[in-house]
Amino acid sequence: MMYLGETAAIGAALCWSCAGMISVGPSRAMGPIAFNRLRMSLTSLMLLGMAFYTGGIYSLNGETSLYLILSSFFGIFLGDTLVFITINRLGPRRTGILFTTNAPITALLGFLFLDEKITKLSLCGGITVIFGTMLAIYFGHSKNQTHPWEAVRGALTTGLILGILAASMQAMSSIIAKPALAAGVDPLAAATLRTLVAAILLCLTLFFPQEIFHSRIRITGKIIARTALSGLVGMALGMTFFLYGIANGPVGIIAILSSLSPIFILPLIWIITGECPKIGAWCGAIVAVIGAAIIFSGG
């Protein structure tokens, strides 16, 4: 079927937007590294059970596993941790606008290293999506909004650098994973291995004495449940959708469509905070949706 990869990328964006909303509270309470460690550990257990149940785990072999391990190191261990550090500093809205840079970086790397070609119409649609998404995030805040998610913690410049680094790590991760997925590795098995490797690496940080590597609060059942839900939605579902998209479409286009998550965040922020985003944000959302439609029509 046509556009399965593109549809999966939009599904990933929806999952990531929901997971981002779920993650803000426990991530800020525990600290980004402790939160990501718990999230990856819980998610890897979920995915292992699913991958063995479906039999997809047996699609892995030595060469494809190496690609996925490297992809995990850059995309999850480094990339996801940097994302949560950035969210803690800048909030989900500003982090979203920084993370849209992941799409053009991925498209450029796909062109340089995978020799992927993008039609002119799809390129036009991709630029429209990025422009609309940035508009939606830029105009998503007004001066009378006082929700804690809008607070900047620490130096703004540091947060900006961390956000761009996170986007770059995710872009590299997508490029590295593509050969394994193109070789026929089951996307669920790929997500399982990537998550398990990241969980192991993050668990090793427990041996470091510095406070940044340990939870700021006592971990309760409520925290575990919310973190598990974040992992289920964002990693078990979202990452599997994303990897399925990479396996079935150009990584640049898949990255662009998966960057639509800030658009899905708009109504969620309205529901959760009670503060309606400005009209400019909704206009940006409409532009991004038009861009996605152009990509689908571009073939």
N, C-alpha and C positions, 0 to 999 in steps of 0.2 A: 504493500500500500504506500501511496505517495504521502510525503510529509509526516511520516511517523516520527522521525527524528526531531523535526521542528515542533510537533505537538508535545513530545516528551519534554523538550526544553521549556516550553511554557508551563507544563506540569511541575517541573523542577522549580521554576520561579515562584509559582503559587505555594509550593511546599516550603520554600526558603523564607518567604515573607511571613508565613504563619509561625515557622520555627523561630524567626528573629524576634517576633513579639513575645513568644513564650520564654525566650532565653534572656531577655534584658534583665529581669529581676534577679534570678539566681546567679547570672554572670557577674553582675555588679556586687552582689552580696558575698559571693565566694571568692571572687577574683577570677580573671580570664583563664589562667592556666589550670587552676584547680577545677573550674567548671568544665573546661574542654576535656580534661582528663576523665572526669566522671562521666561526661557525655559520651566520649568515645568508648569507654569501657562498657557501659551499658548497651550502647548501640552495637558494638562488635558481637556481644552475646546474642542479641536479637538476630543479627544478620547471619551469624554462624548457623543458628538453628534453621533459618529460612533457606540458606544455601544448601545445606545437607538434605533438607526435606525435598527441595525441588530437584536435587542432583546437579545443579549448576556448578557446584564447587569442583566437580571433576573435569571441568573444561579448562582448568588452570594447568600450566606446565612451567618448567624452569625458566624459559626465556620470557614468556608473557608475565610471569610473576615478578621478574626483575624490573620490568617496565612499571608495573603497578606499585611495587615497593618504592621506587624512586618517585613516582607520581604522588604517593601518599606522603612521603617526606616533605616535598615542596608544597603540595596543595592542602594537606590537612594538618600535619604536625606544625609546619611553619605558617601556611596561609590562614587556616582557620583560627589559630591562636592569635595571629596578628589582627584578624577581623574582630575578635572579641575584645582585644586590647583597645582597638580603635572605637568600638561601640562604647566601651567603658569611658573613653575620653570624650568622644564627640556625640554620642547618641546614635540611634538607628537612622535618622534622616540624613545627617551629614555623612555617615559611613556609607549609606546607599549611593550618594552622588559620587563619592570617591571610587566605589566598587564598580561603577559603570565603565571605568577605564579598563576593566578586565576584558571587555568585549573587543575594542580595537586592538589591544595588545595581543589577544588570542588570534584575531584575524590576521594580523601582521606576521606572527610566528607561524601560523598555518601556511601562509603564502611562502614564507622563506624556507621552512624546513619540511613541509609536507607537500609542497607544490600544489596546494589547493587553489582552485579558480572559483571566483564568485562572479555571477552575472552582474551586468550593470544595474539591472532592475533590483536585484537582491541587495547590491551595495547601497543603492539609493534608499531602499527600505531600512537597511541596517543603520545608516546615518540618521534617518528619521526617528527610529526607535531610540537611539542614544540621545538625540536632541530632545525628544519628548520626555524621556526619563529624567534627564538633567533639569528640564523646566519644572517637572512635577516636584522634584525634590527641592529645587531652589525656591520655588514659590510655596512650598508646603509649610512655611512657618510665618507667623506674623508677630509683631512686637508684644501683642497682648496675650500671647501664649506663654504660660508659666510652668508647664509640666516639667518634671525633673529630667525627662528624656532629652530636653532641649538644652540642658546645662552643659557647658564645656569644662572638663576637668583637666587641669594641667595646661601646658603650652599648646596653642592651636596648631602651630607649625609642626610640632612633633606628631600630633594626631594626623595631620595631612600626610606626612611622610610615611607613617605607619600604614595608613589606608592604601596609599599607592603601592607600597611594598606588598601588602596583602593581595591586591589585585594582580600584581605581577607574578606572585607565587602561584596563584590559582591558574593564571594563563599558562605558565610553564607546565603545571601539572596536567592540564588538558592535552597539551601537545605530546607530553611523554606517554600518556595513557592511550593515545589514539592507535599506535601500532598493535598493542595487545588486543584492543577491542576489534580492530579490523581483522585480526587473526581468528576471530570467532569466540573469544572468551565471553561467557555469560555475564551481562552487566551486573546482575545481583552478586555473582561470585567476585567480580572485580571490586564492587563496593565493599564486600566483606573483607577481602584481603587488605584493601587500602585502609579501612577503618581499624582492623586488627593491628596492623603495623603502627598506625598512629597511636593507638591505645597503649601499646607496649612502650613506645618511645616516651609518651607522656607520663606513664607510670614510673619510668626511670628518673623523672624529675623529683620524685618523692625523696630521693637520696640527697638532694641538695638542701642545705640548711636555710638558704635565703627565704625570707617571708613571701616573696613573689610566687614561689612554687607551691605554697600551701594555702589551704582554705582560710579565709578570714573569720568564718563562722563555724559553729558546730553543724554538721550535716544531718538534717532531720529527714524523716520519711517524706514530708511534703516537698522538700528540696529534691530528693531523689526521684519522686514521682514526676515533678515538673521537668527535671532534667531528662528523664527517660522519654517523656512525651516530646520534648524538643529533639532528641536524637531520633526517635521513631519518624517524626514528620520530616525533619530536615536532612537526616543522613540516610536512614533506611529507605524512605520513599524518595525524597528529593534527589539524593546523590545517585540512586539507581536510575531514576528518570534521566538525569543529566548524562550519565555514562551511556545509557541506551541511545540518547540523542547523538552523542559523539560517535557511537558505533554506526549510526545510520544517516549521518549528515555532515556537512563541512563544519569543522570546529569553530570557525569564525561566526557563522550564522547561528550555530547552537549557543555560543557564548552570548551573542547579542540578544537572542530571544530569552535566554535564562536571566538576563539582566533586567527583565521586566518586573522583578520582584518589588522594587519600590513603588510601582504602580498599584500592585495588589495591597501594599502596605497602607495606602491612603485611607480606604474605608475602615481598615482595621484600627488605625490610629484614631479615627473619628469615633469609632465604637468604644474603644478602651479609654481614651482620655476625655471624651465628650467635647473636644475642640475640633471643629470642622476645618479642614485645610482650605486655603484661599482658592478663589476661582482660577487663579493662574496655575495652581497645581492640577486641577481637574482638566484644564485646557492642555497641559503637558501630557496628561494621561491619554487624552483623546488623540494627540499627535503620535504618541508611542503606539497606540493600537492601530492607527492608520499605517504606520511603518511596518508593523507585524503583518498586516494584510498585504502590503506591497511585497514583502518577502515571500509569502505564500503564493502570490500570483506570479512571482518572478521565476519560480521553478528552480 
